[in-house]
Amino acid sequence: MKIPLKHLSVRVPWHDNAWNGTVCSNPRDNASCMFLPRIQMNKDVEHEEANAEKGYHKLKMNELPPCLAEKVTFMSSQTVEREVSHPYDFNDKYKHYQPTILKTYPFSFNVVPYRWMLKDPKTEESEIANELELNYDVNKEPDLDFENSWVQQKENQEELLNTFISAIESEKSLVFIYAKNIPLVDGIDRVLIGVGRITKIGHIQSYKYSITNPRFQSVLWERPVFHEIQKGDGFLFQ
């Protein structure tokens, strides 16, 4: 299904070197990035200080700062790879899921439409799928031994993710880039730091599995969306 043209808003963490694909110049002094919970919980200041200004692509996967998962490299000219595991890999239904390599490409954002992936944990229904009359089948969702609010089955995920991205058009849609907190500014929830035109839209990918063509599969929600702000097709306020 194709839905009308829309633009994107993307949240990034504050970075003291223009999001250029390196560890911050002064990681200890960058407290603004820690307003994002995932960074606050996992930031290793000593490790980042030891690797200040080093390119993320030169670090080992187990050395990558948590801000990489928060789109911090959107102005980087280098591809960076990180390993991701399914958050439910503790469950028997996911025992065939393997850690999967996710690439962050140059001059791109990995976009995740979280709201689109929500479902009712009791009925398995998707409000958005019902509203748009999408080809979403509640019977394909796995029967887990715990309540979860996220769409799990590959075909259902693809239906929602592909419908979401159908509204984003290359050369027409814009991306508005914002941060939750920036230095020297207090009391503002969102601060616009740049705008660019979307030039290309990438593909989602499946998880890696320990067996061939397993019955139950899922996709990673991250989809690369590319820009050319570095060529002047947009701007940053920093």
C-alpha positions as CSV (number, residue, x, y, z in Angstrom):
1,M,0.0,0.0,0.0
2,K,1.2,3.5,-0.9
3,I,0.4,6.3,1.6
4,P,0.7,10.0,0.9
5,L,4.0,11.8,0.9
6,K,5.5,12.6,4.4
7,H,8.7,13.8,5.8
8,L,10.9,12.3,8.5
9,S,12.0,13.5,11.9
10,V,15.1,11.7,13.3
11,R,16.6,12.0,16.8
12,V,20.4,11.9,17.2
13,P,22.6,12.3,20.3
14,W,24.7,15.4,20.7
15,H,28.2,15.0,19.3
16,D,31.1,17.4,19.7
17,N,32.6,16.8,16.3
18,A,29.7,17.2,13.9
19,W,28.6,13.6,13.8
20,N,31.5,12.8,11.5
21,G,31.9,9.1,12.4
22,T,34.5,9.5,15.2
23,V,34.4,9.2,18.9
24,C,33.8,12.6,20.5
25,S,36.8,14.8,21.0
26,N,36.0,15.2,24.7
27,P,33.7,12.3,25.7
28,R,33.9,13.2,29.4
29,D,32.5,16.7,28.7
30,N,29.7,15.5,26.5
31,A,26.9,15.1,29.1
32,S,24.2,16.0,26.6
33,C,24.3,12.7,24.8
34,M,23.4,11.0,28.1
35,F,19.9,12.3,28.0
36,L,19.2,9.2,25.8
37,P,18.7,6.3,28.2
38,R,20.6,3.7,26.1
39,I,23.7,5.9,26.1
40,Q,23.3,6.8,29.8
41,M,23.2,3.1,30.8
42,N,26.1,1.9,28.6
43,K,28.5,4.8,28.1
44,D,32.1,3.9,29.1
45,V,33.8,7.3,29.6
46,E,37.2,5.9,30.2
47,H,37.1,3.7,27.0
48,E,35.8,6.7,24.9
49,E,38.5,9.0,26.3
50,A,41.1,6.4,25.3
51,N,39.7,6.4,21.8
52,A,38.8,10.1,21.4
53,E,38.5,11.2,17.8
54,K,39.1,7.7,16.5
55,G,36.9,6.5,13.6
56,Y,34.1,4.1,14.6
57,H,35.1,2.0,11.6
58,K,38.5,1.4,13.2
59,L,37.0,0.0,16.4
60,K,36.2,-3.6,17.1
61,M,32.5,-4.4,17.4
62,N,32.7,-4.9,21.1
63,E,34.4,-1.5,21.4
64,L,31.7,0.6,19.7
65,P,30.1,3.3,21.9
66,P,26.3,2.9,22.5
67,C,25.7,6.2,20.6
68,L,26.3,4.3,17.3
69,A,22.8,2.7,17.7
70,E,21.4,6.2,18.1
71,K,22.3,7.4,14.6
72,V,25.4,9.4,15.7
73,T,27.3,8.7,12.5
74,F,24.8,10.3,10.0
75,M,27.6,12.6,8.7
76,S,30.2,9.9,8.5
77,S,31.9,8.9,5.2
78,Q,32.6,5.4,6.4
79,T,30.5,2.2,6.8
80,V,30.4,0.9,10.4
81,E,29.2,-2.6,11.3
82,R,27.8,-3.7,14.6
83,E,26.4,-7.0,15.8
84,V,22.8,-7.2,17.0
85,S,20.9,-10.0,18.7
86,H,17.1,-10.4,18.9
87,P,15.9,-9.1,22.3
88,Y,13.8,-12.3,22.8
89,D,16.6,-14.7,22.0
90,F,16.2,-16.1,25.5
91,N,12.9,-17.7,24.4
92,D,12.7,-21.1,22.7
93,K,10.8,-19.7,19.8
94,Y,13.9,-17.7,18.9
95,K,16.6,-20.3,19.6
96,H,17.5,-20.5,15.9
97,Y,18.1,-16.7,15.8
98,Q,21.8,-15.8,15.5
99,P,23.7,-12.5,16.1
100,T,23.3,-10.5,12.9
101,I,25.6,-7.9,11.3
102,L,23.8,-4.5,10.8
103,K,25.6,-2.0,8.7
104,T,25.4,1.8,9.2
105,Y,26.2,3.2,5.8
106,P,27.9,6.6,5.0
107,F,25.6,9.7,5.1
108,S,22.6,7.8,6.3
109,F,20.2,7.2,9.2
110,N,18.9,3.8,10.3
111,V,15.2,4.6,10.7
112,V,13.0,2.7,13.1
113,P,9.2,3.5,13.1
114,Y,8.5,2.2,16.6
115,R,4.9,3.3,16.7
116,W,4.2,1.3,13.6
117,M,5.5,-1.9,15.2
118,L,3.2,-1.8,18.2
119,K,0.4,-4.3,18.7
120,D,-2.2,-5.1,21.3
121,P,-0.5,-7.7,23.6
122,K,-3.8,-9.5,24.3
123,T,-5.4,-9.6,20.8
124,E,-2.2,-9.4,18.7
125,E,-3.9,-6.8,16.6
126,S,-2.2,-3.7,15.1
127,E,-4.1,-0.5,15.3
128,I,-2.3,0.9,12.3
129,A,-2.9,-2.2,10.2
130,N,-6.6,-2.1,11.0
131,E,-6.9,1.6,10.2
132,L,-5.2,1.2,6.8
133,E,-6.7,-2.2,6.1
134,L,-3.3,-3.8,5.6
135,N,-2.5,-7.4,5.0
136,Y,-1.7,-8.2,8.6
137,D,-2.5,-11.6,10.1
138,V,-2.9,-11.9,13.8
139,N,-2.6,-15.7,13.5
140,K,0.9,-15.4,12.3
141,E,2.1,-13.8,15.5
142,P,3.9,-16.3,17.8
143,D,2.3,-17.6,21.0
144,L,4.9,-16.6,23.6
145,D,4.9,-17.4,27.3
146,F,5.1,-13.7,28.1
147,E,3.1,-10.6,27.0
148,N,4.8,-8.5,24.4
149,S,3.6,-5.4,22.5
150,W,5.7,-5.6,19.4
151,V,4.9,-7.2,16.0
152,Q,7.1,-10.3,15.7
153,Q,6.4,-12.3,12.5
154,K,8.3,-11.4,9.3
155,E,5.5,-10.9,6.9
156,N,3.5,-8.8,9.3
157,Q,6.6,-6.7,10.0
158,E,7.3,-6.2,6.4
159,E,3.8,-5.2,5.7
160,L,4.0,-2.4,8.3
161,L,7.5,-1.3,7.6
162,N,7.0,-1.2,3.9
163,T,3.8,0.8,4.2
164,F,5.5,3.3,6.5
165,I,8.4,3.9,4.2
166,S,6.1,4.2,1.1
167,A,5.3,7.7,2.3
168,I,9.0,8.7,2.2
169,E,10.0,9.6,-1.4
170,S,13.6,10.1,-2.7
171,E,14.3,13.7,-3.7
172,K,10.9,14.9,-2.3
173,S,10.8,14.0,1.4
174,L,12.9,16.0,3.9
175,V,14.5,14.7,7.1
176,F,14.4,17.0,10.2
177,I,17.2,16.2,12.6
178,Y,16.9,17.0,16.3
179,A,18.5,16.3,19.6
180,K,16.9,15.9,23.0
181,N,19.5,18.1,24.7
182,I,22.4,20.3,23.6
183,P,25.1,22.2,25.5
184,L,24.3,25.6,27.0
185,V,20.5,25.2,26.3
186,D,18.2,24.2,29.2
187,G,14.6,23.3,29.4
188,I,14.0,22.5,25.7
189,D,12.8,19.0,24.9
190,R,13.7,19.0,21.2
191,V,16.3,21.1,19.5
192,L,16.4,21.2,15.7
193,I,20.0,20.8,14.5
194,G,19.6,20.3,10.8
195,V,17.4,19.6,7.7
196,G,18.2,17.6,4.5
197,R,16.6,16.0,1.5
198,I,16.3,12.3,1.4
199,T,18.1,11.0,-1.7
200,K,17.8,7.2,-1.4
201,I,15.9,4.5,0.6
202,G,17.5,1.2,1.5
203,H,16.2,-2.2,2.4
204,I,15.4,-4.0,5.6
205,Q,17.1,-7.3,6.3
206,S,16.2,-10.6,8.0
207,Y,17.9,-12.0,11.0
208,K,20.6,-14.6,10.6
209,Y,19.5,-18.1,11.5
210,S,21.2,-21.4,12.6
211,I,19.0,-23.4,10.2
212,T,17.9,-22.9,6.6
213,N,14.4,-21.4,5.9
214,P,13.1,-21.7,9.5
215,R,9.4,-21.6,9.9
216,F,9.4,-18.6,12.1
217,Q,11.4,-15.5,11.0
218,S,11.7,-11.8,11.7
219,V,13.4,-8.8,10.2
220,L,15.5,-6.1,11.8
221,W,13.5,-2.9,11.9
222,E,16.3,-0.6,11.0
223,R,16.2,0.7,7.4
224,P,18.9,3.0,5.9
225,V,17.7,6.3,4.6
226,F,20.3,8.4,2.8
227,H,20.9,12.1,2.5
228,E,23.4,14.5,0.8
229,I,23.7,17.2,3.4
230,Q,27.5,16.8,3.0
231,K,27.1,18.1,-0.6
232,G,25.1,21.1,0.4
233,D,21.6,19.6,-0.1
234,G,20.6,20.6,3.4
235,F,22.3,22.1,6.4
236,L,23.3,21.7,10.0
237,F,23.1,24.4,12.6
238,Q,26.3,23.4,14.4
